[in-house]
Amino acid sequence: MQAIAVIPGQPDSVHLAELEKPSIDTIPNGRGVLVEVLQVGVDGTDKEINAAEYGGAPPGYDFLVIGHESFGRVVEVGDGVTELEPGDYVTATVRRPGNSIYDQIGHYDMTIDETYYERGINLLHGFLTEFYVDEPEYLVKVPNSLADVGVLMEPMSVVEKGIVQAYEIQRRLRLWRPKKALVLGAGAIGQLATLVLKLQGLDVVTMARTPPPHLKSQLIEELGARYLSTEEIDLSEVMNRHGPFDIVFEATGVSWIAFKAMEVLTKNGILVLTSITGGDAKVEIPGDKVNLDFVLHNKVMFGTVNANREYFELGVKDFAHSQSQYPGWLQKLLSHPVEGLGEYEKMMHLLTTEKQAVKVFMQLKSLNGS
């Protein structure tokens, strides 16, 4: 079967590779699940892996199948599988357990191992292929009513984890009722972060580079949030007009913006960093001022990596909630479909050049089975 792969360490090596169709027998105790891949979302991570910024091939291979945002249909299950059955729609988690204590208790997204395992990113093949086999523990069922947006479930899990962890950290305050949030970035993660924060009743400002109007600004405004351009207004001015902010959710992939965001938090505020900034950019910040401000005002900044199944399941619930609050909105995020694995060059071109793409995704098979 075909797959889209790269040669880790070799820039611009994206190509079509051949893999054997997997068998459920590779999973012990009859716990194998064979999934036919229907759609795969792609993002800056795939672009950066193709640029050889990071990523590693699985043992025994000189290539890595990319694609970590999966949506598929179960076609076969082993005798030991009771959680799923053929015909079920599923998405898959990205991280897989290592050997640390966190891995052993199901929090493999919090591993302290130096070596980590992520499908489509490091040491495990991803989902840009025709079929894959996995264990039920790493597969999350998606209701039929959400099938047309199921490919967004992985980025949604990142958002859910970041926001849940922010609230968990803020339990230290005993009483914390955030009212204002700033989301930095208006790609899929930024859009979904805006959605979740609006569902929780916050007043949200979302910022990205390009001045409005365009699709990204339109989508933000449809949620009742405010869209602003970093080219038209400085973060400090945004803070004076609309802040300061209880939560800042950073999803830009631009390190200077991430660190500048430290200056717009209110007292007891929290900054969530979600973007990967591959490269060696240097950033200048007013270190004494920021340090003093964080100490005197009990502020927090933390990073969060892709999520375990708990946050995928939360994403399913919030997707269902959003369909009633903002009907049809999620579907609009799927802005740039690419048909078939053979169009990998078009896929990578869109990721590299199309700045107004909210979500580029590969359509391998139709959702209705044809």
N, C-alpha and C positions, 0 to 999 in steps of 0.2 A: 504494500500500500504506500501511497505517497505521503510526504510530510514536508513542511517548510522548515528549513534548518539553517544554522550558521556554523562556521568553524570558529570556536572561541579563540580570541587573540588575533584573529585575522580580520581587519576592517572590511566592511562591505562584502561579506562572504555569503549573504543570503542566497539560498538555492533550493531546488527540489531534491529531496533525498528519498531513498527507499527503505521501508521498514517491513518486517514480517508482521502480519496481522496478529495481534496478541490473543492469548487464550486465557480463559478464566482459571484454567488449571495451574497457572503460575502463582496464584494466591492460595496458600494452604488452607486446609480445613473447610473446603467448599465455600470460601468467603469471597470468591471472585465475582466481579460485576463487569460485564462487557458493555461499553457505552459507544454508541455511534455519535460522532461529533456533528452537530448541526450548525453552530455558529461559534466563532472565537473573536473576542474583542482584542484589539492591539493598541498599544500606547507607547509612551516615551521609553518605557523599559525595553521593549522590543527594539526600538530604534537605537538605544544606547548599547544593547548587547551586540547588535549588528555593527556598531561602531567600535567594538572590541574594548569598551570601557569596563566591562565585567562579564561574568558568566563562565560556566565551566561545563564541559561535556561529561556525560555519565561514564562510569568505568566501562572500558571495552569499546568505546566509540570515539571517533575523532570529530564528531559533530554533535550539536545540541538542537533538538527540535524546540522551537520557541512557541510562544503563545501560552499565557497563564490565565486568561479570562475565558472560561469554558461554559458552553451550554450544549447539552446533548440529550439523547434518548436511550434508555436502557433497552438492550436487545437480548441479553442472556444473563442469568444469575446462577451461581453455584448452589448446591444442595443445602449449604449452611446459611444462606441469605434469607432472612425473613423481613428485612426492613424495606426492600425494594422489589419490584417485579417488572418484567418486560412491558414497555410502553410508558413507564414513568419518565418524566422530564427531570433532569438533574444538572446541578452545577458542581464543580469540584473545588475543594480547598487547594491552596498552592503549597504551603509549608508541609513538610513531613518530619516525623520525629527523628531526633538524634539520640544522644545518650545522657543528657543532663537531667536533673531532677524535674525540671519544668517539662521536658519532653515526656517523661514518664507519667505525669499527671494530666496529660492532654493539652498543656499550654506550650505546644511546640513552637508557637510564634514568639515565645519569650525565651527561647533556648539561650544558654550561655556557652554552648559549644563553639569552638572556633570555626568548625566546618558546619555549614547549614545546607539543607536540602530543600529546593524549591522547584516545582515542576515548571519547566520552560524558562528557568532562570539560572539555576545552579545544580549540576550533578544529577538532574532528573529530566527526562524528556517532557516537553510540554504537550499542548493540545492541538496544535496546528497540524493535524493528521486526520485520518479517516475514522479510526477507532482507538480506544484506549481501555485498559483494564485497571480497576482500582478496587479498594476495599470499601464496604458500606460506610465505615467510619468517616471517610473523607468525601463522601458524596451527600449532597443536600438536595432533598426533593423540592422541586419547584411546581406549584400548582398550575394546572392547565390554564387557568385564567391569567397567569403571569408569563406564559410561554413566550409571548412576543417581546418581552423585555428581560427575559431570563439571562441573557448574555451580559447584562449590566450588574449581575449579582456580585461578582468579585470586587469591582471598584466600590460598590455599595458597602461591602463588608469592611473595607478599609476605613470608610467614613464612620460606620457604626462603631468600630473598635476605637477610633480616635476620640469620638464624642463620649462613649461610655467610659473610657479610661479617664477622660477629663473630669467627669462627674465623680468617678471613684476617687481620684486624687483629692478632689475638693471636699470630700467628706471630712477632711481634717478641719474644716471650718465650722463643722456642726450645722451651720445654717448658711446655705449658698443658693441664691435664687438669681441666676444670670438673666439679664434683660436684653443686652446688646451683644451682637456677634459681628465679627469681621471675617469674611472668607476671602483669601488671597488666591486667585486663580479661578478661571471660568471654564476649564475643561471638564471632563466627566466627573472627576473627583470634586472639583469646586462646585459644580452644579448640584451634585448629590449631597454635598455638605450643606449647601444652602437649603435644599429640600428638607433634610432631617432637622436642621435648626428651626426652620419655619414650622414644621410639624410640632415642634416642642414649644412654639409660641414666642420665639425670640424675634426681636427687631434686627434684621440682617442687612448689612452692606457687603456687596461682593465686588471685588476689584480685579481687573485684568488689564492687559496692556492696551488693547485696541479700543479707540473711542467708539461709542455707539453712533448709529444703530447697526446691529447685525444680529445673527441668530443667537449668539451666546447672551448678548444683553437682553434680547427679547425673552429668552427663556427665564432669565433671572427675574425680570419684571413680571412675568406671568405668575410667579410664585408670591408676588407682593413684596419682594425684596428690592433694594436699590442697587443699580449697577453704576460703577464709576471706573474711569480709566486712569491708570497710573501715569499715562502720558499727559493727562490734563490736570491732575491734582496730586499733590504730595501727600504721603501718608500722615504727616503731622497735621496738615490742614484737614484731612478727613477726620482725624481724632478730634480736632477742635469743633468741627461742624456736627459730627454724628456720633462721637464717642464720649469718653474713652470706652473701651470694649472689655466685657467680662470674659469673652472667649475670642481668640484669634485662631482661625483654622487655616494653616498655610499649605497650599497645594500648587505652587508655581513652578518648582524646579529651578528657581533662581535664588542663589544663596544670599545676595545682598538684600533682597526683599524679605527673606526669612528672618535675617538678623535685624533689619530695620523694624520688623513687626514687634520686637521686644519693647519698643518705645511707645506703643499705642495701647498698652494694656491699662486697665483701671487697677486700683488697689485690689489685692487678692485675685487678680486676673490670671488666666492660664493660656499659654500658647501651645498649640498642637502642630508639630512638624510632621508632614507626611511625604514630602517630595524627596526623590533621590537626585542629588546634584553631582553627577559624575563629572570630574574635571579637577582643575587645580586653581580655580579663581580665588583671589585674595579679596577680603572684605574689610573695610575700615569702619569701626563703630566707636561711639563715645564711651569707651569701656568704663571709666570711673562713674559717669552718670548712670549708665545702665545698671552697673553692679550696685550702686547705692540705692537706686530706685527699687530693684528686685529685693534687696535686703530689708529696706524700711517698709515696703508695702507688700511683703509676703507673696511675691509673684512666682509663677512656675512656668517653665518651658520643658517640654518633653517630646521625644520622638516615638513614632509608632510604625511598625512594619506590618506586612499583610497578615491576615487574621486567621484564627481557628474557626471551627464550624459554628460556635456560639454566635458569632457576629454575622455569619451568613444567614442563620435562622432569624436573627433580628432584622436583617435586611428584607427577608421575605415578608415579615409582618409589616414593616414600614412601606414596602412597595404596595401591599394590599391597601394600607391606610391611604397612601397617596393617590391611588386610583379613584377613591371617592372624593378626596379633597381637591385634587388637581387632575381631573380625568383627561387622558390623552397626553399628558405632559411628558411622561417617561419615554414614550415612543418617539418623541421629537429629538431626544438625545442621540438616537441612532442615525446620525446624519450622513455617514459615508459608507455604504455597503460595497464590498468587493466580492465578486462572484468567483468562487473556485480557487483551489490551491495553486493552480497554474498562474494566477495573477499576483504572485508574490512581489514582483517588481512594482506594480501599481500600488499595492499595499504599502510598501516602503516609501514610495514617492509621496503618497498622501501624508504619511506620518512626518515626512521631512519638510514638505512644502506647504501643505494646506493648513494655514494658521487658524482658520475658522471652523475646522472640523471639531465637532464635540466628541464624537466617538466613531472611529474607523473600525469596521468589523468585517471579518471574512464570513461569507455565507457559503457553507459547504453543501447543505441539504435543506430542503424546505421543511418547515415545521409540521406540515400536514402529512409528511411521509413520502411524498412523491420525489 
